[in-house]
Amino acid sequence: MTVQISIAEAASKLSALVIAAEEGADVILTRDGLPVVRLISVVRRPFQIGLLDGMGGSLPDFLKPMAEADLRDWT
């Protein structure tokens, strides 16, 4: 959904426009009918690795100490 609104009108509806942007709407502020600013949400979503999405797998624990046998392979 795209919302285009003049800066003058947006001043009185800022809270509603921010909510719309947070919900994914494309909010564009205009001056003299021309687009000048786009509101975007900065809400951070949890980081996910797309390659494993839906595969049920997990990444190895890279902070866990290696087993002695594995360490010998590296020396």
Rosetta silent file (secondary structure, phi, psi, omega in degrees, C-alpha in Angstrom):
SEQUENCE: MTVQISIAEAASKLSALVIAAEEGADVILTRDGLPVVRLISVVRRPFQIGLLDGMGGSLPDFLKPMAEADLRDWT
SCORE:     score description
SCORE:     0.000 S_00000001
   1 L     0.000  134.360  177.333    0.000    0.000    0.000 S_00000001
   2 E  -113.758  132.222  177.371    1.320    3.460   -0.887 S_00000001
   3 E  -116.917  119.947  173.488    0.236    6.597    0.939 S_00000001
   4 E  -111.626  129.321 -175.711    1.030    9.985   -0.645 S_00000001
   5 E  -148.118  144.936  179.076    0.294   13.020    1.477 S_00000001
   6 E   -69.849  153.459  178.980    1.373   16.667    1.485 S_00000001
   7 H   -59.726  -41.015 -179.667    3.799   17.785    4.172 S_00000001
   8 H   -60.439  -44.876  179.552    1.237   20.281    5.470 S_00000001
   9 H   -71.458  -35.423 -178.686   -1.422   17.575    5.886 S_00000001
  10 H   -63.597  -29.820 -178.572    1.107   15.071    7.267 S_00000001
  11 H   -57.029  -36.658 -178.514    1.938   17.416   10.148 S_00000001
  12 L   -88.757   -7.383 -177.347   -1.463   16.783   11.710 S_00000001
  13 L  -123.746   22.742 -172.758   -1.423   13.026   10.965 S_00000001
  14 H   -57.890  -44.656 -178.922    2.171   12.146   11.848 S_00000001
  15 H   -58.576  -44.748 -179.974    1.307    9.458   14.420 S_00000001
  16 H   -66.328  -36.477  179.451   -0.976    7.629   11.978 S_00000001
  17 H   -68.795  -38.127  177.257    1.643    7.876    9.205 S_00000001
  18 H   -63.798  -43.717  178.066    4.350    6.446   11.459 S_00000001
  19 H   -61.081  -43.227  179.273    2.100    3.520   12.354 S_00000001
  20 H   -61.062  -43.065  178.501    1.360    2.943    8.667 S_00000001
  21 H   -64.259  -40.752  178.456    5.104    2.920    7.859 S_00000001
  22 H   -62.094  -31.372 -179.297    5.777    0.494   10.740 S_00000001
  23 L   -86.639    3.769  173.978    3.141   -1.825    9.288 S_00000001
  24 L   104.217   -0.214  178.803    4.884   -1.810    5.908 S_00000001
  25 L   -70.868  149.040  175.237    3.079    0.938    4.006 S_00000001
  26 E   -90.126  103.924 -175.897    5.084    3.075    1.609 S_00000001
  27 E  -103.066  118.568 -177.262    4.499    6.585    3.032 S_00000001
  28 E  -119.960  126.173  176.604    5.592    9.427    0.739 S_00000001
  29 E   -94.930  139.451 -176.126    5.422   13.078    1.705 S_00000001
  30 E  -119.743  154.272  172.091    4.930   15.578   -1.107 S_00000001
  31 E  -130.102  124.731 -177.180    5.593   19.281   -1.642 S_00000001
  32 L    54.941   35.080  177.303    3.703   21.026   -4.425 S_00000001
  33 L    81.346   -0.814 -179.212    2.502   17.607   -5.573 S_00000001
  34 E  -107.411  136.279  178.999    6.035   16.221   -5.988 S_00000001
  35 E   -64.692  133.275  179.447    7.433   13.424   -3.799 S_00000001
  36 E  -127.863  -26.571 -175.625   10.206   14.666   -1.497 S_00000001
  37 E  -144.375  142.448  174.448   10.443   12.275    1.483 S_00000001
  38 E  -118.452  130.418  174.779    9.696    8.609    2.182 S_00000001
  39 E   -88.515  131.139  176.179    8.989    7.376    5.724 S_00000001
  40 L  -131.046  152.131  179.527   10.439    3.958    6.474 S_00000001
  41 L   -82.708  143.220  175.299   10.388    1.822    9.575 S_00000001
  42 L  -111.798   17.965  177.407   13.614    1.062   11.422 S_00000001
  43 L   -61.847  127.964 -178.563   12.128   -1.753   13.487 S_00000001
  44 L   -92.945  131.740  177.964   14.737   -4.480   13.631 S_00000001
  45 L   -99.757  155.340  179.403   13.678   -8.018   13.041 S_00000001
  46 L   -58.511  141.620  179.134   15.586  -11.043   14.375 S_00000001
  47 L   -71.368  131.598  176.886   18.484  -12.117   12.180 S_00000001
  48 L  -132.365  143.949  175.480   17.837  -15.314   10.255 S_00000001
  49 L   -93.248  116.095 -173.922   20.033  -17.220    7.874 S_00000001
  50 H   -63.368  -29.098 -177.859   17.944  -17.847    4.788 S_00000001
  51 H   -64.675  -29.205 -177.673   19.795  -20.966    3.687 S_00000001
  52 H   -98.498   -0.226 -177.032   18.587  -22.901    6.710 S_00000001
  53 L   -58.788  120.652  177.023   15.067  -21.487    6.710 S_00000001
  54 L    79.338   -0.074 -178.497   12.617  -24.349    7.012 S_00000001
  55 L   -89.350  -12.823  178.629   15.316  -27.037    6.911 S_00000001
  56 L    75.896    3.414 -179.624   15.169  -27.721   10.635 S_00000001
  57 L   -89.080  174.429  176.700   18.941  -27.618   10.858 S_00000001
  58 L  -140.124  159.188  178.359   21.143  -25.530   13.061 S_00000001
  59 L   -80.136  152.321  175.137   24.560  -23.988   12.785 S_00000001
  60 L   -66.305  153.271  178.144   27.510  -25.475   14.645 S_00000001
  61 L   -83.151   98.760 -175.338   28.474  -23.772   17.874 S_00000001
  62 L   -72.017  -13.376  179.181   31.658  -22.018   16.788 S_00000001
  63 L   -91.274   -9.323 -179.783   32.425  -20.916   20.339 S_00000001
  64 L   -75.952  134.618  178.360   32.447  -24.461   21.696 S_00000001
  65 L   -59.588  143.935  179.507   35.969  -25.875   22.200 S_00000001
  66 L   -74.813  152.884  175.465   37.027  -28.437   19.595 S_00000001
  67 L   -69.048  152.763 -179.036   37.481  -32.082   20.532 S_00000001
  68 H   -55.081  -41.913 -178.949   41.097  -33.239   20.991 S_00000001
  69 H   -62.669  -39.346  178.266   40.896  -35.451   17.886 S_00000001
  70 H   -68.811  -37.830  178.637   39.758  -32.484   15.775 S_00000001
  71 H   -62.156  -38.592  179.630   42.501  -30.278   17.206 S_00000001
  72 H   -61.797  -32.547  179.111   45.161  -32.828   16.162 S_00000001
  73 H   -66.947  -23.809 -177.705   43.956  -32.532   12.556 S_00000001
  74 H   -93.706   -7.917 -179.014   44.762  -28.796   12.631 S_00000001
  75 L  -108.353    0.000    0.000   48.290  -29.106   14.059 S_00000001
